[in-house]
Amino acid sequence: MNKSADLGSNIDKKKKKKKKKKKKKKKKKKKKKKKKKKKEEEEEEQPAKLTAS
């Protein structure tokens, strides 16, 4: 009985670890999107500055 309970908790731990990894990946994707948006905004601002100056 003890062994099966241990296995159950081990599986739970592994599942939790996998979920955490997935969350981290999602955060990375969001950061990449933010960087892309920033780059696009900078590129949009630069020509505006050139025409203004």
C-alpha positions in Angstrom: 0.0 0.0 0.0 2.8 2.4 0.9 4.5 1.8 -2.5 1.3 2.5 -4.5 0.7 5.7 -2.5 4.3 6.8 -3.2 3.9 6.1 -6.9 0.7 8.2 -6.9 2.5 11.2 -5.3 5.4 10.8 -7.6 3.1 10.9 -10.6 1.4 14.0 -9.1 4.8 15.7 -8.7 5.8 14.9 -12.3 2.5 16.3 -13.6 3.0 19.5 -11.5 6.5 19.9 -12.9 5.3 19.4 -16.4 2.6 22.1 -15.9 5.2 24.5 -14.5 7.4 24.0 -17.6 4.5 24.7 -19.9 3.7 27.9 -18.0 7.3 29.0 -18.4 7.2 28.4 -22.2 4.0 30.5 -22.4 5.8 33.4 -20.6 8.7 33.2 -23.0 6.3 33.4 -26.0 4.7 36.5 -24.5 8.2 38.1 -24.0 9.0 37.4 -27.6 5.8 39.0 -28.7 6.5 42.1 -26.6 10.0 42.3 -28.1 8.5 42.1 -31.6 6.0 44.8 -30.7 8.7 47.0 -29.3 10.8 46.6 -32.4 7.9 47.3 -34.7 7.0 50.4 -32.6 10.6 51.6 -32.8 10.7 51.1 -36.5 7.4 53.0 -36.8 8.8 55.9 -34.7 12.1 56.2 -36.6 10.7 57.1 -39.9 8.4 59.6 -38.1 11.4 61.2 -36.5 13.2 61.3 -39.9 10.3 63.1 -41.5 10.0 65.5 -38.5 13.7 66.5 -38.5 
